[in-house]
Amino acid sequence: MKQLTMEPAHTAAPSNGRIAEYVEGFLVPANVRYHSGHAWAQRERKRLMRVGVDEFGSALLGTIDHIETPNPGRWVRQGQKAWTF
């Protein structure tokens, strides 16, 4: 089974108080954890994560006509498909 590892964008908030920075023209928020597949995750509560696609991944996708996500309350384990564009 493939393991999904999220790496922190920064270990701490930048000393200048920024919550995001631009890297090679793309906005990179500092308060989320990133996956190399251009996904990110942010802990909302103990057993709840908010997930999304970074700005670069969004640019690759172009115009999105439809998004399929799991039903609310459904568990998604590491390595499982979480959404379809």
C-alpha positions in Angstrom: 0.0 0.0 0.0 1.4 3.4 -1.0 2.0 5.7 2.0 1.0 9.4 1.8 3.3 11.6 3.8 2.5 15.2 4.4 5.5 17.5 5.0 5.1 20.8 6.8 5.7 23.9 4.6 7.5 25.5 7.6 8.3 24.2 11.0 7.1 27.5 12.6 5.3 30.6 11.5 7.6 33.0 9.7 9.1 35.6 12.0 7.8 38.4 9.7 4.2 37.3 10.6 3.3 36.1 7.1 0.9 33.3 6.7 1.8 32.6 3.1 4.6 33.4 0.7 5.1 33.2 -3.1 7.5 30.5 -4.4 8.3 30.8 -8.1 5.1 32.7 -8.6 2.7 30.4 -6.7 1.1 31.2 -3.4 2.2 28.8 -0.6 0.3 29.1 2.7 2.5 28.3 5.7 -0.3 26.7 7.9 -0.9 23.5 5.8 1.0 20.3 5.2 1.9 19.4 1.6 2.1 16.3 -0.5 4.3 16.0 -3.6 1.1 15.3 -5.7 0.1 19.0 -5.2 -2.4 18.2 -2.4 -2.5 19.8 1.0 -4.0 19.0 4.4 -4.8 21.2 7.4 -6.1 19.8 10.7 -9.4 21.3 11.7 -10.1 19.1 14.8 -8.7 15.9 16.3 -10.3 13.6 13.8 -11.1 16.1 11.0 -8.8 17.4 8.2 -9.5 19.9 5.5 -7.8 18.9 2.2 -7.3 20.7 -1.1 -5.1 21.2 -4.2 -2.3 23.7 -4.2 -2.2 26.7 -6.6 0.2 24.9 -9.0 -2.0 21.8 -9.2 -5.1 24.1 -9.7 -3.3 25.7 -12.6 -2.6 22.3 -14.1 -6.2 21.3 -13.8 -7.5 24.4 -15.6 -11.3 25.0 -15.5 -13.0 22.4 -13.3 -16.5 21.3 -14.3 -17.2 18.7 -11.6 -15.7 17.5 -8.4 -16.6 14.2 -6.7 -15.8 13.9 -3.0 -16.6 11.2 -0.3 -19.9 11.7 1.6 -19.6 13.8 4.7 -18.5 11.7 7.7 -16.9 9.0 5.6 -13.3 8.0 6.6 -10.6 8.4 4.0 -7.5 6.5 4.8 -4.0 7.5 3.8 -3.4 6.4 0.2 -7.0 6.2 -0.8 -8.4 8.4 -3.6 -10.1 11.3 -1.9 -11.5 13.3 -4.8 -12.0 13.2 -8.6 -11.9 16.3 -10.9 
